[in-house]
Amino acid sequence: MPPPPATCTHTPSAVLQPTRSHPAAHPVTIDAARTTIGRGHDCDLTIDEPTISCRHAELICDSTGHYTLIDVGSLNGIYVNRTRASHATLADGDEIWIGKYRCILQLLEPPDTV
């Protein structure tokens, strides 16, 4: 079993606020430097949805609090603000699509400008 992801060195975290997805979906707080997303039970954020690969994407927080979403070889890809991407630097309010899971990234504090 891999070690748990390190906590983001930038103190604030973010929230993935579902917009259109499974009725039981709830906001997810992201406070790790690396969050794996997929259908697999070994992912940090497991989404039980057939359109999502076992290991679909990673959400990375750098030391300044900027977030990057990376497609890790999924079948259906990732979309940011309705545009397909292999990776994308995210900003507060960006819309993320992972399979049928839809959410908005909400930063709890702005990233450092350094």
Buried (B, 14 or more C-beta within 10 A) or exposed (E): EEEEBEEBEBEBBBBBBBEEBEEEBEEBEBBBBBBBBBBBEEBBBBBEBEBBBEBBBBBBBBEEBBBEBBBBEBEBBBBBEEEEBEBBEBBBEBBBBBBBBBBBBBBBEEBEEE
